[in-house]
């Protein structure tokens, strides 16, 4: 009996030693985590790249592992969702000291870690798509998204009247902020437009519309995880990351064999395309940098200007970025962009229910239109043309697609988010005149 007990104990210890987080055995990871927390509370975390990346990678990989291994959490949330919500909760309860939070905020939002990450993903995913498939999907996805948004507007406007708003107020203060492309590209310029017409303080307007923006993003992230679970149970509904279901064959890409040189080349390609997008944005400011970047990559992909070797380098770098920094990026989004305190100030059960129904309406409409009329897989259409209209821009796309385990859809999600966000900003600027 004692021998068996000893064997079980040894086997349990071996299991713990073999369990890995970010490639480290669990005891070693916990040691790194302890050192990181100790430095965080003693103010020893270096500022800039080193401190920001260390904090986000250590905490992000831990949260991601919990989300992907703990049974109940794995089933209903998954690692991607837990990275975001877990980091947001840690921030809300005051786990991160002010200087550590400032380091992460600077790294993510002012030192452009997300720009670096998303640029790699856009280039990698676009160059990984077959040229004909890219063209077929792009021309169909925007009509799908616009019709889905229109359906959501009607439902949210009507339900918002239960809160004591008029139909127009429900659109202006709930629905348009939720579908305008995020906080900096959507809610902030909306608050400036509204305040200039109404003669009120922009901060007061932003406080009123921000909860719908943030909550719509959170609901879309959770729905992304649930969509992935549904796809595993109902495989006939999904293309497992492939959007178009028109029966036309898609040539298989050869397996990637990255080298140090190809990763280096892919890094330069992604940054060069982002810089080129920024240059075009400098002269034509109505089109955002990311949108220009997508247009330029699509043009280069469509014309075949780059050699196959260079396209492979771009997609290999994109895959490396996904493997290396997705957990860190999601933790950064949760810790610096998801303000649970702001959500809770405005939150009532009815407000929450209206936002949920609004996002669900968009999601289900996109799935129906995409699958019935556009030749899309239902789940992929619901994600790219539905959920990605209610998230917070590029970071929201990463969060939703990560939770859905369909990062291949990022180019289409970016097209939808930027185009529909601009459309809703324009609509908000016109409709607010009716309240003046």
C-alpha positions in Angstrom: 0.0 0.0 0.0 2.7 2.4 1.0 4.7 1.6 -2.2 1.6 2.3 -4.3 1.1 5.6 -2.5 4.7 6.5 -3.0 4.3 5.7 -6.7 1.2 7.9 -7.0 2.9 10.7 -5.3 6.0 10.5 -7.5 3.8 10.3 -10.6 1.9 13.5 -9.4 5.2 15.3 -8.8 6.3 14.3 -12.3 3.1 15.6 -13.8 3.6 19.0 -12.1 7.2 19.1 -13.4 6.1 18.2 -16.9 3.2 20.8 -17.0 4.5 23.9 -18.8 3.5 27.5 -19.0 5.1 29.5 -21.9 7.5 26.6 -22.4 8.7 26.6 -18.8 8.1 23.8 -16.3 5.4 25.0 -13.8 7.7 25.4 -10.8 10.1 27.6 -12.9 7.2 29.7 -14.3 5.9 30.2 -10.7 9.4 31.4 -9.7 9.4 33.9 -12.6 5.9 35.0 -11.6 7.0 35.5 -8.0 10.0 37.6 -9.0 7.8 39.7 -11.4 5.3 40.4 -8.6 8.0 41.2 -6.2 9.6 43.7 -8.6 6.2 45.1 -9.3 5.4 45.9 -5.7 8.9 47.2 -4.9 8.9 49.5 -7.9 11.7 47.7 -9.7 10.0 47.0 -13.0 11.9 48.8 -15.7 10.0 51.3 -17.8 9.5 51.0 -21.5 9.9 47.9 -23.7 11.5 45.6 -21.1 9.0 46.2 -18.3 5.9 46.3 -20.4 6.7 43.2 -22.3 7.8 41.3 -19.2 4.6 42.1 -17.3 2.2 41.3 -20.1 4.0 38.1 -21.2 4.3 36.7 -17.7 0.7 37.5 -16.6 -0.8 36.8 -20.1 0.7 33.4 -20.5 -0.4 32.4 -17.0 -4.0 33.5 -17.6 -4.0 31.9 -21.0 -2.8 28.6 -19.5 -5.5 28.7 -16.8 -8.2 29.4 -19.5 -7.0 26.5 -21.6 -6.7 23.9 -18.9 -9.2 24.5 -16.1 -12.2 22.4 -17.1 -15.2 24.8 -16.6 -13.2 27.9 -17.6 -11.9 26.1 -20.7 -15.4 25.1 -21.8 -17.1 28.5 -21.4 -14.3 31.1 -21.8 -11.0 29.7 -23.0 -7.6 31.2 -22.7 -8.1 34.2 -24.9 -11.2 35.5 -23.1 -9.6 34.8 -19.7 -6.6 36.8 -20.7 -8.7 39.9 -21.3 -11.3 39.5 -18.5 -8.7 38.2 -16.0 -6.4 41.2 -16.6 -9.4 43.6 -16.4 -10.5 42.1 -13.1 -6.9 42.3 -11.7 -6.9 46.0 -12.7 -10.3 46.6 -11.2 -9.4 45.1 -7.8 -6.2 47.1 -7.6 -3.8 44.2 -8.0 -1.5 46.2 -10.3 0.3 49.1 -8.6 -0.1 52.5 -10.3 3.4 52.6 -11.7 3.1 49.0 -13.1 -0.3 49.9 -14.7 1.3 53.0 -16.2 4.2 51.0 -17.7 1.7 48.6 -19.3 -0.5 51.4 -20.6 2.5 53.2 -22.1 3.8 50.1 -23.7 0.4 49.0 -25.2 -1.2 52.4 -26.1 1.6 55.0 -26.5 4.6 52.9 -27.5 2.4 51.1 -30.0 2.9 47.4 -29.0 -0.5 46.7 -30.4 0.4 48.5 -33.7 3.5 46.3 -34.0 1.5 43.1 -33.3 -1.5 43.9 -35.5 0.7 45.0 -38.4 2.3 41.5 -38.3 -1.1 39.9 -38.2 -2.5 41.9 -41.1 0.4 41.1 -43.4 0.7 37.5 -42.3 -3.0 36.7 -42.7 -3.4 38.6 -46.0 -0.4 37.0 -47.6 -1.6 33.6 -46.4 -4.9 33.9 -48.3 -5.3 32.7 -51.8 -5.5 35.7 -54.2 -8.9 34.7 -55.8 -10.4 33.9 -52.5 -9.4 37.2 -51.0 -11.1 39.1 -53.9 -14.3 37.0 -53.7 -14.7 37.4 -50.0 -13.9 41.1 -49.8 -16.6 42.2 -52.2 -19.3 40.3 -50.2 -18.5 41.0 -46.6 -19.3 44.7 -46.4 -22.9 44.3 -47.7 -23.3 41.5 -45.1 -22.0 43.7 -42.3 -24.1 46.8 -43.3 -27.3 44.8 -43.4 -26.5 43.2 -40.0 -25.8 46.6 -38.5 -29.1 47.9 -39.9 -31.0 45.1 -38.2 -29.2 45.7 -34.9 -30.1 49.4 -35.1 -33.8 48.8 -35.3 -33.8 46.3 -32.4 -31.5 48.4 -30.1 -33.4 51.6 -30.9 -36.7 50.0 -30.0 -35.5 48.3 -26.8 -33.6 51.4 -25.7 -37.0 53.1 -25.3 -37.6 50.9 -22.3 -34.8 52.9 -20.6 -36.8 56.1 -21.1 -34.9 57.2 -24.2 -36.4 58.0 -27.5 -35.6 55.8 -30.5 -33.1 58.5 -31.7 -31.4 58.8 -28.3 -31.0 55.0 -28.1 -29.2 55.1 -31.4 -27.0 58.1 -30.6 -26.0 57.1 -27.0 -26.0 53.3 -27.2 -26.0 51.8 -30.6 -23.7 54.2 -32.6 -21.0 54.3 -29.9 -21.2 50.4 -29.8 -20.6 50.1 -33.6 -18.4 53.1 -34.3 -15.0 51.3 -34.2 -13.8 51.5 -30.6 -12.9 54.2 -28.1 -10.2 56.4 -29.7 -11.5 56.0 -33.3 -15.2 56.0 -32.3 -16.5 57.1 -28.9 -14.0 60.0 -28.5 -14.6 61.7 -31.8 -18.4 61.0 -31.3 -18.3 62.8 -28.0 -16.6 65.8 -29.6 -19.2 65.9 -32.4 -22.1 65.6 -30.0 -20.8 68.2 -27.6 -20.1 70.8 -30.4 -23.7 70.5 -31.6 -25.4 70.3 -28.2 -23.1 72.8 -26.4 -22.2 70.4 -23.6 -18.9 69.2 -22.2 -17.2 66.4 -24.2 -16.3 64.6 -21.0 -19.9 64.3 -19.9 -20.9 62.9 -23.3 -18.1 60.4 -23.3 -19.1 59.2 -19.8 -22.6 58.5 -21.1 -21.6 56.7 -24.3 -18.4 54.8 -23.2 -20.2 52.0 -21.4 -22.0 50.9 -24.5 -18.6 50.9 -26.4 -16.8 48.8 -23.8 -19.7 46.5 -23.0 -20.4 45.8 -26.7 -16.7 44.8 -27.0 -16.8 42.5 -24.0 -20.0 40.8 -25.2 -18.5 40.2 -28.7 -15.4 38.6 -27.1 -17.5 36.2 -25.0 -19.7 35.4 -28.0 -16.5 34.6 -30.0 -15.6 32.0 -27.4 -19.1 30.5 -27.5 -19.0 30.5 -31.3 -15.8 28.4 -31.2 -17.5 25.9 -28.9 -20.6 25.7 -31.2 -18.3 25.1 -34.2 -16.7 22.1 -32.3 -20.2 20.6 -31.7 -21.7 21.5 -35.1 -18.8 21.3 -37.6 -21.2 21.7 -40.6 -21.6 25.4 -39.5 -18.0 26.4 -39.8 -15.1 26.5 -42.2 -12.6 26.5 -39.3 -11.3 29.9 -40.2 -12.2 29.8 -43.9 -14.9 32.4 -44.7 -16.0 31.5 -48.2 -18.1 28.4 -48.8 -18.8 28.6 -52.5 -17.6 25.2 -53.5 -14.5 26.5 -55.4 -11.3 24.8 -54.4 -8.6 26.7 -52.5 -5.0 25.8 -53.3 -3.2 24.4 -50.3 -0.3 26.5 -49.1 2.9 24.6 -48.4 3.8 24.2 -44.7 5.9 27.0 -43.3 9.6 26.4 -42.6 10.7 29.7 -41.0 14.3 30.6 -40.6 15.9 33.5 -38.7 16.4 35.3 -42.0 12.8 34.8 -43.1 11.4 36.1 -39.8 13.7 39.1 -40.0 12.5 39.8 -43.5 8.8 39.3 -42.5 9.3 41.8 -39.7 10.5 44.5 -42.1 7.7 43.8 -44.5 5.0 44.2 -41.9 6.5 47.5 -40.6 7.1 48.8 -44.1 3.5 48.3 -45.0 2.3 50.0 -41.8 4.6 52.9 -42.5 3.3 53.1 -46.1 -0.2 53.1 -44.8 0.7 56.0 -42.4 2.2 57.9 -45.3 -1.0 57.6 -47.3 -3.1 58.5 -44.2 -0.9 61.7 -43.9 -2.2 62.9 -47.3 -5.7 61.4 -47.2 -6.7 61.5 -43.6 -10.3 60.3 -44.0 -8.9 56.8 -44.5 -7.3 55.3 -41.4 -3.7 54.0 -41.4 -4.8 50.4 -40.9 -7.3 50.7 -43.8 -4.6 52.0 -46.1 -2.4 49.2 -45.0 -5.0 46.6 -45.9 -5.7 48.2 -49.2 -2.0 48.3 -50.1 -1.4 44.7 -49.0 -4.4 43.5 -51.0 -3.1 45.4 -54.1 0.3 43.9 -53.7 -1.2 40.5 -53.2 -3.6 40.8 -56.1 -0.9 41.9 -58.5 1.7 39.4 -57.4 4.4 42.1 -57.1 6.2 40.3 -54.2 7.9 37.0 -54.8 6.5 33.9 -53.2 9.6 33.8 -50.9 8.8 37.3 -49.6 5.1 36.5 -49.2 6.1 33.4 -47.2 8.4 35.5 -45.0 5.4 37.8 -44.2 3.1 35.0 -43.3 5.8 33.2 -41.2 6.4 36.4 -39.3 2.7 36.8 -38.7 2.4 33.2 -37.3 5.4 33.9 -35.1 3.7 37.0 -33.7 0.5 35.0 -33.0 2.4 32.3 -31.1 4.7 34.7 -29.2 2.5 37.7 -28.2 -1.2 37.0 -28.5 -1.6 36.3 -24.8 0.5 39.4 -24.0 -1.6 41.5 -26.3 -4.9 40.3 -24.9 -3.7 40.8 -21.3 -2.7 44.3 -22.4 -6.1 45.0 -23.8 -7.8 43.8 -20.6 -5.5 45.7 -18.3 -5.4 49.0 -20.1 -8.5 49.3 -22.3 -11.3 47.4 -20.5 -12.4 49.6 -17.6 -14.9 47.5 -15.6 -15.5 50.5 -13.2 -16.8 52.5 -16.1 -19.1 49.7 -17.2 -20.5 49.2 -13.7 -21.4 52.9 -13.2 -24.0 52.8 -15.9 -24.8 49.1 -15.7 -28.4 48.0 -15.0 -29.8 44.6 -15.8 -32.0 46.1 -18.5 -29.1 48.1 -20.1 -26.9 45.0 -20.1 -29.7 43.0 -21.7 -30.3 45.5 -24.4 -26.6 45.6 -25.4 -26.5 41.7 -25.4 -29.6 41.6 -27.6 -28.2 44.2 -29.9 -24.9 42.3 -30.4 -26.8 39.0 -30.8 -29.0 40.6 -33.5 -26.0 41.8 -35.5 -24.3 38.4 -35.1 -27.3 36.3 -36.1 -28.2 38.5 -39.0 -24.7 38.4 -40.4 -24.7 34.6 -40.1 -28.0 34.3 -41.9 -27.2 36.8 -44.7 -23.7 35.5 -45.1 -24.7 31.9 -45.4 -27.9 32.3 -47.4 -26.9 35.0 -49.9 -23.1 35.5 -49.8 -21.7 32.0 -49.9 -20.1 32.3 -46.4 -19.9 29.8 -43.6 -22.4 30.8 -40.9 -20.0 30.9 -38.0 -17.3 32.8 -39.9 -19.8 35.3 -41.2 -21.2 35.8 -37.7 -17.8 36.6 -36.4 -16.2 38.7 -39.1 -19.3 40.6 -40.3 -21.2 40.5 -37.0 -19.2 40.5 -33.8 -16.3 42.5 -35.3 -18.7 45.5 -35.9 -19.2 45.9 -32.1 -15.7 45.7 -30.9 -13.0 48.3 -30.1 -11.1 48.6 -33.3 -8.0 46.7 -34.1 -7.5 45.5 -30.5 -11.1 44.4 -30.4 -10.7 42.4 -33.6 -7.7 40.6 -32.1 -9.6 39.9 -28.9 -12.7 38.6 -30.6 -10.9 36.5 -33.2 -8.6 35.1 -30.5 -11.5 34.0 -28.4 -13.1 32.4 -31.5 -9.7 30.8 -32.5 -10.1 32.2 -36.0 -7.3 34.7 -36.4 -7.3 33.9 -40.2 -10.3 36.2 -40.4 -8.4 39.3 -39.3 -8.1 41.0 -42.7 -11.9 40.8 -43.2 -12.5 41.9 -39.7 -10.3 44.9 -40.2 -12.1 45.9 -43.4 -15.5 45.6 -41.6 -14.5 47.4 -38.5 -12.9 50.4 -40.2 -15.5 50.8 -43.0 -18.6 50.3 -40.7 -17.0 52.4 -38.0 -16.5 55.3 -40.4 -20.1 54.9 -41.6 -21.5 55.0 -38.0 -19.4 58.1 -37.2 -20.9 59.8 -40.2 -24.4 58.7 -39.3 -23.9 60.0 -35.7 -22.7 63.4 -36.9 -25.9 63.7 -39.0 -28.4 62.4 -36.5 -27.1 64.5 -33.6 -28.3 67.6 -35.5 -31.9 66.4 -34.9 -31.4 66.9 -31.2 -30.0 70.4 -31.4 
